[in-house]
Amino acid sequence: MLRQVDRHGRVGGRLGGQSIDRIVKRLAETAGVGPMSAHSLRAGAATSAADKGATWAAIAAQGRWNPTSNALDRYTRQIDEWKNHPLASVSI
């Protein structure tokens, strides 16, 4: 959970999703890494974990997705179309 911190270092309440998204966008722009959002970070983490073989249950738990929801499917991108493809080992 991310929390607010004022300029005097006092910790406040929990940051909402929109606040986090604004912070990520501003930092990405400042760093010159192109357009990025909080969604980009979640999708990247889920995609990287899936690419390295993490189970859907483990990814869902880490990202706080409901393991029975289809939401994780929308967050995970395919990096290599032939990795784990059923026809990858078929010779022509």
C-alpha positions in Angstrom: 0.0 0.0 0.0 1.3 3.4 -0.9 0.7 6.3 1.5 0.9 10.0 1.2 4.0 11.7 2.5 4.1 15.5 2.9 7.1 17.7 2.4 7.9 17.4 6.2 8.0 13.6 6.0 4.7 13.1 7.8 2.9 9.9 6.6 -0.7 10.4 5.7 -3.5 8.3 4.3 -3.5 5.8 1.5 -3.0 6.9 -2.1 -5.8 6.2 -4.5 -5.4 4.7 -7.9 -5.7 8.0 -9.7 -3.0 9.6 -7.6 -0.7 6.7 -8.2 -1.4 6.9 -12.0 -0.6 10.7 -12.0 2.6 10.1 -10.2 3.7 7.3 -12.5 2.9 9.4 -15.6 4.8 12.5 -14.3 7.8 10.4 -13.3 7.9 8.6 -16.7 7.7 11.9 -18.5 10.5 13.4 -16.4 12.7 10.4 -17.0 12.0 10.5 -20.7 10.8 6.9 -21.0 7.7 7.6 -23.0 4.1 7.3 -22.0 3.5 5.1 -19.0 0.8 4.6 -16.5 0.1 2.6 -13.3 -1.6 0.1 -15.6 1.6 -0.3 -17.6 3.5 -1.2 -14.4 0.9 -3.8 -13.4 0.7 -5.3 -17.0 4.5 -5.4 -17.2 4.9 -7.2 -13.9 2.2 -9.7 -14.8 3.7 -10.3 -18.2 7.2 -10.7 -16.9 6.1 -13.1 -14.2 4.1 -15.2 -16.7 7.0 -15.3 -19.2 9.3 -16.7 -16.4 6.8 -19.4 -15.7 5.0 -18.1 -12.6 1.6 -19.7 -12.0 -1.6 -17.7 -12.6 -2.5 -18.2 -8.9 0.9 -16.7 -7.8 0.5 -13.8 -10.3 -3.1 -13.1 -9.2 -2.1 -13.1 -5.5 0.8 -10.7 -6.1 -1.3 -8.3 -8.2 -4.3 -8.7 -5.9 -6.5 -10.0 -8.7 -9.3 -12.4 -8.0 -7.9 -15.8 -9.2 -11.2 -16.7 -10.7 -11.5 -13.4 -12.7 -10.6 -12.9 -16.3 -8.9 -9.6 -15.4 -5.4 -11.2 -15.4 -5.8 -12.3 -19.0 -6.2 -8.6 -20.0 -3.1 -7.6 -18.1 -0.8 -10.3 -19.4 0.8 -9.7 -22.8 2.3 -12.3 -25.0 6.1 -11.7 -25.4 7.0 -14.6 -27.7 4.3 -16.0 -29.8 6.1 -19.4 -30.2 6.9 -19.9 -26.5 4.7 -22.8 -25.3 3.0 -22.8 -28.7 1.5 -26.3 -29.4 3.0 -26.3 -33.0 6.5 -25.0 -32.1 8.1 -28.5 -32.2 6.3 -29.6 -35.4 8.7 -30.0 -38.4 7.6 -29.0 -41.9 
